[in-house]
Amino acid sequence: MNRRLTVIGHILLLLLLLLVLMSFAARAHAACTVQERGAVLFAPAVNRILVPLTINGTNTNVVLDTGAARSLVTPEAVRRLGLASDEWIATTMRGVGGIVEHSDADPRSLALGDVPLHRHTVTHDTSLMVGEMPGYAPPGLVVGGLLGRDLLSQFDLQFDMPTHHLTLYDVRECSGHFVPWTGSYAALPAETPMTKAMIVPIMVDGQRLRALLDTGATSSVILAPGMFRLGLTQEMIEHDPGGAAHGLGPHAPEMHRHMFSSLQVGPGLERNPTIWVARQRVVPIVDALLGADWLLAQRRVWISFTTGQVFFQHEP
Protein backbone atom coordinates (compact mmCIF):
# COMPACT_ATOMS: atom_id res chain seq x y z
CA MET A 1 0.00 0.00 0.00
CA ASN A 2 2.76 2.44 0.97
CA ARG A 3 4.63 1.60 -2.23
CA ARG A 4 1.52 2.34 -4.31
CA LEU A 5 1.09 5.69 -2.55
CA THR A 6 4.74 6.48 -3.22
CA VAL A 7 4.32 5.76 -6.97
CA ILE A 8 1.16 7.90 -7.08
CA GLY A 9 3.01 10.67 -5.27
CA HIS A 10 5.81 10.58 -7.84
CA ILE A 11 3.32 10.71 -10.69
CA LEU A 12 1.55 13.70 -9.12
CA LEU A 13 4.89 15.44 -8.61
CA LEU A 14 5.84 14.90 -12.26
CA LEU A 15 2.45 16.23 -13.39
CA LEU A 16 2.90 19.27 -11.15
CA LEU A 17 6.38 19.95 -12.60
CA LEU A 18 4.97 19.57 -16.13
CA LEU A 19 2.24 22.09 -15.38
CA VAL A 20 4.80 24.53 -13.95
CA LEU A 21 6.99 24.20 -17.04
CA MET A 22 3.99 24.69 -19.34
CA SER A 23 3.03 27.76 -17.33
CA PHE A 24 6.57 29.20 -17.67
CA ALA A 25 6.54 28.49 -21.42
CA ALA A 26 3.15 30.13 -21.87
CA ARG A 27 4.27 33.14 -19.87
CA ALA A 28 7.49 33.44 -21.89
CA HIS A 29 5.51 33.25 -25.14
CA ALA A 30 2.99 35.83 -23.95
CA ALA A 31 5.78 38.18 -22.86
CA CYS A 32 6.88 38.82 -26.48
CA THR A 33 5.21 42.05 -27.60
CA VAL A 34 5.54 43.76 -30.99
CA GLN A 35 3.89 47.18 -31.01
CA GLU A 36 3.81 49.50 -34.01
CA ARG A 37 4.90 53.04 -33.14
CA GLY A 38 4.49 54.77 -36.49
CA ALA A 39 5.28 54.70 -40.19
CA VAL A 40 6.65 57.06 -42.85
CA LEU A 41 7.14 56.90 -46.60
CA PHE A 42 10.75 56.64 -47.74
CA ALA A 43 12.18 57.60 -51.12
CA PRO A 44 14.62 55.12 -52.72
CA ALA A 45 16.67 57.69 -54.69
CA VAL A 46 19.75 56.33 -56.51
CA ASN A 47 20.27 53.63 -53.88
CA ARG A 48 19.73 56.14 -51.08
CA ILE A 49 16.93 55.67 -48.57
CA LEU A 50 15.62 59.16 -47.80
CA VAL A 51 13.18 59.79 -44.95
CA PRO A 52 11.51 63.02 -43.75
CA LEU A 53 13.05 63.98 -40.40
CA THR A 54 11.20 66.71 -38.51
CA ILE A 55 13.66 69.05 -36.78
CA ASN A 56 12.15 71.78 -34.61
CA GLY A 57 8.85 71.29 -36.45
CA THR A 58 10.31 71.56 -39.99
CA ASN A 59 10.75 68.60 -42.34
CA THR A 60 14.04 67.93 -44.10
CA ASN A 61 15.13 64.92 -46.16
CA VAL A 62 17.84 62.84 -44.50
CA VAL A 63 19.60 59.62 -45.43
CA LEU A 64 18.63 56.67 -43.23
CA ASP A 65 22.06 55.32 -42.33
CA THR A 66 22.44 52.21 -40.16
CA GLY A 67 26.18 52.41 -40.78
CA ALA A 68 26.51 55.68 -38.86
CA ALA A 69 26.88 55.62 -35.08
CA ARG A 70 25.75 59.26 -34.83
CA SER A 71 23.07 61.26 -36.62
CA LEU A 72 24.22 64.36 -38.46
CA VAL A 73 23.04 67.59 -40.08
CA THR A 74 24.91 69.63 -42.67
CA PRO A 75 26.11 73.19 -41.98
CA GLU A 76 23.59 74.35 -44.61
CA ALA A 77 20.75 72.67 -42.68
CA VAL A 78 21.97 74.25 -39.44
CA ARG A 79 21.68 77.69 -41.05
CA ARG A 80 18.40 76.97 -42.86
CA LEU A 81 16.70 75.55 -39.75
CA GLY A 82 18.26 78.03 -37.32
CA LEU A 83 19.70 75.32 -35.09
CA ALA A 84 21.55 76.29 -31.95
CA SER A 85 25.15 75.08 -31.57
CA ASP A 86 26.43 73.35 -28.49
CA GLU A 87 29.33 75.53 -27.35
CA TRP A 88 30.75 72.83 -25.10
CA ILE A 89 30.51 69.58 -27.05
CA ALA A 90 32.09 68.57 -30.37
CA THR A 91 32.01 65.08 -31.84
CA THR A 92 34.55 63.25 -33.99
CA MET A 93 33.34 60.67 -36.51
CA ARG A 94 35.32 58.53 -38.92
CA GLY A 95 33.84 57.51 -42.30
CA VAL A 96 35.24 56.20 -45.58
CA GLY A 97 36.29 59.77 -46.42
CA GLY A 98 38.28 60.36 -43.25
CA ILE A 99 37.59 62.15 -39.98
CA VAL A 100 34.88 64.75 -39.33
CA GLU A 101 34.85 67.01 -36.24
CA HIS A 102 32.40 69.86 -35.58
CA SER A 103 30.53 71.36 -32.65
CA ASP A 104 27.21 69.56 -32.18
CA ALA A 105 23.85 71.10 -33.08
CA ASP A 106 21.25 71.17 -30.32
CA PRO A 107 17.69 71.05 -31.74
CA ARG A 108 14.69 71.35 -29.44
CA SER A 109 12.87 68.35 -30.95
CA LEU A 110 13.29 65.53 -33.46
CA ALA A 111 10.60 63.26 -34.92
CA LEU A 112 10.21 60.65 -37.63
CA GLY A 113 6.60 60.90 -38.70
CA ASP A 114 4.62 61.03 -35.46
CA VAL A 115 7.36 59.29 -33.45
CA PRO A 116 9.51 61.56 -31.23
CA LEU A 117 13.20 60.66 -31.37
CA HIS A 118 15.82 60.81 -28.66
CA ARG A 119 19.35 59.49 -28.65
CA HIS A 120 19.91 56.06 -27.16
CA THR A 121 21.84 57.54 -24.22
CA VAL A 122 21.35 57.97 -20.49
CA THR A 123 20.21 61.59 -20.95
CA HIS A 124 17.97 60.86 -24.00
CA ASP A 125 19.17 64.08 -25.62
CA THR A 126 18.54 65.22 -29.22
CA SER A 127 21.99 66.51 -30.18
CA LEU A 128 23.21 66.08 -33.74
CA MET A 129 26.67 66.08 -35.28
CA VAL A 130 27.41 68.73 -37.89
CA GLY A 131 29.36 67.87 -41.04
CA GLU A 132 29.54 68.01 -44.81
CA MET A 133 28.11 65.11 -46.83
CA PRO A 134 29.76 65.22 -50.28
CA GLY A 135 28.14 62.91 -52.79
CA TYR A 136 25.15 62.06 -50.60
CA ALA A 137 22.52 64.19 -52.34
CA PRO A 138 20.85 62.66 -55.42
CA PRO A 139 20.47 65.09 -58.38
CA GLY A 140 17.73 67.66 -57.79
CA LEU A 141 17.29 66.88 -54.08
CA VAL A 142 18.51 68.66 -50.96
CA VAL A 143 19.71 66.31 -48.22
CA GLY A 144 19.91 67.89 -44.78
CA GLY A 145 21.78 65.14 -42.95
CA LEU A 146 21.65 61.50 -41.98
CA LEU A 147 19.73 59.52 -39.39
CA GLY A 148 22.04 57.13 -37.55
CA ARG A 149 21.91 54.37 -34.98
CA ASP A 150 21.92 56.69 -31.96
CA LEU A 151 18.33 57.64 -32.84
CA LEU A 152 17.22 54.48 -34.66
CA SER A 153 18.42 51.66 -32.41
CA GLN A 154 15.68 52.02 -29.79
CA PHE A 155 13.26 50.64 -32.41
CA ASP A 156 12.97 47.71 -34.79
CA LEU A 157 12.70 48.85 -38.43
CA GLN A 158 10.58 47.23 -41.14
CA PHE A 159 11.12 48.23 -44.78
CA ASP A 160 8.39 47.35 -47.27
CA MET A 161 9.97 47.93 -50.67
CA PRO A 162 6.90 47.71 -52.99
CA THR A 163 4.99 50.36 -50.97
CA HIS A 164 8.05 52.36 -49.80
CA HIS A 165 6.91 52.22 -46.17
CA LEU A 166 9.23 52.31 -43.17
CA THR A 167 7.53 51.16 -39.96
CA LEU A 168 8.97 51.58 -36.45
CA TYR A 169 8.19 48.99 -33.78
CA ASP A 170 8.69 48.62 -30.05
CA VAL A 171 9.77 45.01 -29.42
CA ARG A 172 9.89 43.54 -25.92
CA GLU A 173 11.03 40.12 -24.63
CA CYS A 174 11.15 38.51 -28.10
CA SER A 175 13.53 36.04 -29.69
CA GLY A 176 13.60 33.68 -32.65
CA HIS A 177 11.35 34.24 -35.66
CA PHE A 178 8.87 36.62 -34.07
CA VAL A 179 8.17 38.94 -37.02
CA PRO A 180 4.47 39.04 -38.05
CA TRP A 181 5.08 37.95 -41.64
CA THR A 182 3.41 35.26 -43.72
CA GLY A 183 5.28 33.11 -46.20
CA SER A 184 8.90 32.06 -46.04
CA TYR A 185 11.67 34.43 -45.01
CA ALA A 186 15.29 34.25 -43.94
CA ALA A 187 17.06 35.44 -40.80
CA LEU A 188 20.63 36.60 -40.30
CA PRO A 189 22.16 36.66 -36.81
CA ALA A 190 23.91 39.95 -36.10
CA GLU A 191 26.73 40.90 -33.81
CA THR A 192 25.80 44.12 -32.03
CA PRO A 193 28.79 45.94 -30.46
CA MET A 194 28.24 48.71 -27.93
CA THR A 195 27.42 51.16 -30.72
CA LYS A 196 24.51 48.92 -31.86
CA ALA A 197 26.17 48.30 -35.24
CA MET A 198 24.51 45.40 -37.08
CA ILE A 199 27.34 43.09 -38.25
CA VAL A 200 26.06 40.12 -40.27
CA PRO A 201 27.78 37.12 -41.89
CA ILE A 202 28.12 36.96 -45.67
CA MET A 203 30.01 34.60 -47.96
CA VAL A 204 32.17 35.84 -50.84
CA ASP A 205 33.81 33.17 -53.01
CA GLY A 206 33.18 30.69 -50.20
CA GLN A 207 34.98 32.86 -47.59
CA ARG A 208 32.96 33.96 -44.58
CA LEU A 209 33.16 37.73 -44.02
CA ARG A 210 31.77 40.07 -41.37
CA ALA A 211 29.71 42.81 -43.03
CA LEU A 212 28.30 45.98 -41.49
CA LEU A 213 24.68 46.51 -42.57
CA ASP A 214 25.09 50.04 -43.91
CA THR A 215 21.97 51.54 -45.48
CA GLY A 216 23.90 54.79 -45.97
CA ALA A 217 26.23 53.14 -48.49
CA THR A 218 24.75 53.12 -52.00
CA SER A 219 26.69 49.95 -52.85
CA SER A 220 28.14 47.00 -51.00
CA VAL A 221 31.92 47.21 -50.59
CA ILE A 222 34.75 44.80 -49.76
CA LEU A 223 37.08 46.68 -47.37
CA ALA A 224 40.78 46.23 -46.59
CA PRO A 225 40.29 43.46 -43.96
CA GLY A 226 38.05 41.59 -46.43
CA MET A 227 40.67 41.96 -49.18
CA PHE A 228 43.19 40.32 -46.86
CA ARG A 229 40.84 37.41 -46.07
CA LEU A 230 40.12 36.90 -49.76
CA GLY A 231 43.79 37.12 -50.77
CA LEU A 232 42.97 40.10 -52.97
CA THR A 233 45.91 42.43 -53.63
CA GLN A 234 46.00 45.96 -55.05
CA GLU A 235 47.69 44.59 -58.17
CA MET A 236 44.74 42.22 -58.74
CA ILE A 237 42.20 45.07 -58.82
CA GLU A 238 44.12 48.00 -60.29
CA HIS A 239 42.96 47.24 -63.86
CA ASP A 240 39.31 46.90 -62.82
CA PRO A 241 36.93 49.83 -63.53
CA GLY A 242 37.45 52.51 -60.89
CA GLY A 243 35.57 55.27 -59.12
CA ALA A 244 35.59 57.46 -56.01
CA ALA A 245 33.98 56.59 -52.67
CA HIS A 246 31.88 59.51 -51.40
CA GLY A 247 31.03 59.47 -47.72
CA LEU A 248 31.66 61.28 -44.48
CA GLY A 249 35.01 63.01 -44.41
CA PRO A 250 37.03 65.30 -46.69
CA HIS A 251 38.54 62.61 -48.92
CA ALA A 252 37.14 60.46 -51.76
CA PRO A 253 39.22 57.26 -51.73
CA GLU A 254 39.56 55.22 -54.91
CA MET A 255 37.50 52.07 -55.38
CA HIS A 256 37.41 49.38 -58.06
CA ARG A 257 34.61 47.14 -59.31
CA HIS A 258 35.85 43.54 -59.17
CA MET A 259 34.08 40.41 -60.37
CA PHE A 260 33.86 37.59 -57.84
CA SER A 261 32.63 34.02 -58.25
CA SER A 262 29.78 34.22 -55.74
CA LEU A 263 28.08 36.32 -53.07
CA GLN A 264 25.82 34.65 -50.53
CA VAL A 265 23.67 36.44 -47.96
CA GLY A 266 21.60 33.93 -46.01
CA PRO A 267 20.06 31.53 -48.55
CA GLY A 268 20.38 34.06 -51.39
CA LEU A 269 23.20 33.14 -53.77
CA GLU A 270 24.42 35.38 -56.60
CA ARG A 271 26.82 34.07 -59.22
CA ASN A 272 29.60 36.23 -60.71
CA PRO A 273 28.69 39.42 -58.83
CA THR A 274 30.60 42.66 -59.43
CA ILE A 275 31.36 44.29 -56.06
CA TRP A 276 33.21 47.49 -55.20
CA VAL A 277 36.59 46.99 -53.48
CA ALA A 278 38.32 49.71 -51.45
CA ARG A 279 41.48 49.62 -49.32
CA GLN A 280 39.73 51.41 -46.47
CA ARG A 281 38.85 50.63 -42.88
CA VAL A 282 35.81 51.74 -40.92
CA VAL A 283 34.76 51.60 -37.28
CA PRO A 284 33.76 49.04 -36.11
CA ILE A 285 36.39 47.06 -38.00
CA VAL A 286 34.63 44.77 -40.49
CA ASP A 287 35.47 43.02 -43.75
CA ALA A 288 32.72 44.55 -45.87
CA LEU A 289 29.73 46.87 -46.07
CA LEU A 290 26.33 45.41 -47.00
CA GLY A 291 24.79 48.48 -48.58
CA ALA A 292 21.45 49.88 -49.70
CA ASP A 293 21.78 48.08 -53.05
CA TRP A 294 21.26 44.75 -51.23
CA LEU A 295 18.45 46.05 -49.01
CA LEU A 296 16.48 47.62 -51.87
CA ALA A 297 16.70 44.37 -53.88
CA GLN A 298 14.61 42.57 -51.23
CA ARG A 299 10.82 42.60 -50.87
CA ARG A 300 10.82 43.25 -47.13
CA VAL A 301 13.56 43.71 -44.55
CA TRP A 302 13.19 43.84 -40.76
CA ILE A 303 16.20 45.16 -38.83
CA SER A 304 15.81 44.06 -35.22
CA PHE A 305 18.15 46.12 -33.06
CA THR A 306 16.32 44.64 -30.07
CA THR A 307 17.08 40.96 -30.78
CA GLY A 308 20.20 41.28 -32.93
CA GLN A 309 18.72 39.82 -36.12
CA VAL A 310 17.99 40.84 -39.71
CA PHE A 311 14.97 39.23 -41.40
CA PHE A 312 14.36 39.50 -45.14
CA GLN A 313 12.11 38.23 -47.93
CA HIS A 314 13.35 38.06 -51.49
CA GLU A 315 11.53 39.78 -54.31
CA PRO A 316 9.76 36.98 -56.30
N, C-alpha and C positions, 0 to 999 in steps of 0.2 A: 504493500500500500504506500509506504513512504517513498519507495523507488518511483512508483507511478506519479506521485505528487511532485517529486523532483523533476521528472521528465516534463510534466505539464508546466512546471515553473520555468524551465529552460525555454520551452516553446513560447510561453507568454513573454518572456524577456526578449527573445529574438524578434517577436512581433512588435513589441514596444520600440526596440531599436530601429526596426524597419520603418515604423511610423515616424519616428523622430528624424531619420534620414530623409524620408519623403517630404517632411515638413520643411527641413532646411533647404532641400532642392527647390521646392515650390517657392519658398521665400526668396531664394537667390534669383530664380527666374523672374519673379514679380518685381525684384528690385531694379531691373534694367529698364530705364526710361529714356525715350527718345522724343524730345519735344521741339517742334519747329518754333524758331524765334522770329524769322522773317525771311523775305526773299527779294532779290533785285534782278533786273535784266543786266546781262553783261554783253559787251560787244567784242566779238573775236576779230580784231583788226590786225591783219598781217602777223598772225601768230602771237598777238598780244591779247591778253584778257583784260579789258578795261571795264571798271565798275565806277558808278557815281558815288563818290565819297562826299558827305555833307560836312563842311568845316565851318563852324560858326554860323550855321544856317544857310550856307551857300554851297551849291553843288559844283564839284570839279571832277573831271575824269582822272582816274589814277590807275596804274598798272597793278593788278593783283599778283603779288610776288611772294610765293612761299619760300623762295630762296633767300630772301632778305630777313635778317634778324630784327631790323628796325624799320619802321615806316618813315617815309621821307616826303618833304615837299620841296619844290624848286624855289630858288630865290625869286623868280617871276611870280609864282603863286603866293609867296609871302607878301610881296608888294601889292598884288591884285586883291588879295583877301584881307589885307591890313592886319596880318598876324603879328602879335607881340613876340619879341625875342627874349629868350632866357639869358640874362646877363651873367649868370653864374655857371651854367652847364653847357659844355660842348661835347659832341660825340664823334668818335672816330669809327669809320666803317671801311672795310676792305672788300672790293669787288674785283671783277676780272680786269677793270681798267686802272686798278691801283687803290690808293687810300684817299678817303674823303673825310675832311674835318671842318665842321662849322658849328656855330652856336645853335642850340636847339630853338625851334619855334614853340610857342606855348598857346595853342588855341583854347578857347573856352569850352568847346564841345566838338565831338566827332560822332558821326553816325553813318551806318551803311543801311540805306532804306530807312525803316523805322527802328532799327536796332542801335542803341547807343553803344559806342565803343570806348573801352579804356584799355590801357596797356596791361599786359599780364605781369604786373609787378605788385609789390606789397602796398604801394601807395595808390594804385589804380589811376595813374595820371594820364594825361592826353598829349604829352609832349611829342614832337616830331623832329626828326633830323632835317637839316637843310642841305641841299646839294644839287649840283647840275646832273642832268640825265641825258647825255648826248646819245642820239640814236634811238631813244625810247619812243618818240612820238611818231605815229604813222602819218603819212602825208595828209595834210588838211585838217589834222586834229591837234588840239592843245592838250598836253598831258601835264597835270599839276603835281604829280608825285607818284609814289608807290605805296601800296598797303602791304605791310610785312607781317611776320609771325608774331610780333609783340602785341598786335591788335587782333590777329586772326585766331591764334592758337587756343583761345578760351572756348571756341566753337568747333563743331564738326562741319565740314563744307561739302555740299552736294552740287555737282555741276551736271546739268541736263543740256547736252549739246544741241539736240534738235530744236529746243524751245529757247535756248540761251538764257536759262534761269540758273541763278546761284541761290541756294537755300542754306540758311544757317540753322544749326540744331544745337540744343543743349543735350548732352548725352551723359547719363549717370549710371554707374555700376554695371556697365555692359562689357561683354567680351565675345569672342567668336564672331560668327556671321550674324550680326544683329540687324543689319540694314534692312529697311522695309521694302525690299525689291522682290519682284517676281521674275521667274526665269533664271537661267544660269548666269553666274558672274564669278570673277576671280578675286582673290585677296592676296595682297603683298604684305608681309610683315615689315615693319619699319623700325629702325633704330631711332630713338629720339633723345639726342643729347640735351644738355641743360637749356640750350637755346630753342628747343622744340623743333629743330630741323628734322625733316622726314627723309631718312636715308634708307633706300630700298635696294634689294638685290636685283641685278640684271646680269645677263650672260651675253658676252660679245666674243664671237669665234670660240665658244665653249669655255671661255674664262669668266669666272664669277667676278663681278665688279660691284663696288658700293657706289650708288648714284644718289645724289641729292635731288629730290623732287623740287624743281625750280620752275614755277609757272611764269617767272619773270624773264626767263631765257626763251627767245623765240625758237631756238633749235637745241636739240640735245648735243652734248659736247663730250668728247673724251679728253680728260685733263692729263697733266703731267704724270701723276701717280698711276693713272690707267694706262698711259703709254708704256710706262715701265713694266707693268704687269703683262701687257700684251707683247712685249718685246719690240715695240714700235719706236724706231729712231727718227731723228730729224731728217736724216738722209732719205728715209723711206717715204716721207710725205712731202718733201720740198718741191717735187714736180707735180703734185696734185693741185687742182684749182684752189686758189687762195682768196682770202677776204679779211676784213677787219672785224674784231669782236668789240661791239659797242655795249658798254655797261657802266656801272658806277665807277667813277675815277677818271683821271685826266687822260689816260692813255687808251689806245685802241690796238691791243696786241693782235698779231697776225695769226690767222687760223687757216687750216687746209681741209678740204673735203676729201675724205679717204674712203674707198670702198672696202668693206669687210665681208666676210663670208656669211655671218648671221648675227642677228640681234634678237634676243629673247627677253621679254618682260612677262613674268608669269607664264601662262600657257601660250601667249601670243608669240609666234616665231616669224621673223622676216628674213628672207634670203637676200643676200647681196645688197645690204643697205649701204647708203652713202652717208657718213656721219662726220660732222666737224671734229677736228682734232686741234688742240691748242696746248702749248707748253706753259700752262698757267696752273696756279694753285689757288684754291679758295678756302674759306673757313666756314664750317668745319672741313677738315681735310678729307676729300673723297676722290674717287677715281673718275667720276663722270657727273654730268648734269643731265637729268631727264627733264626735258623742257616742255614748253607749251605745245610744240608740234606733236608730241606723243599724246598729251592730254586731250587736245582738240580732235584727235583721230578716233577717240573712243565715243561710245554712245552716252554713257554716264560714268562719272567718277565721284567717289565719296572719299574725302580725305579726313580720316579720323585722328585728329590730334589727341583725343581723349584716350583711345585704346591703342594707338600706335599701329594703325593699319591703313592700307589704301585699297579700296574696292573699286573694280571697274568692269564695265560691260562693253564688249566690242560692238562697233557698228556692224550690222548684218552685211 
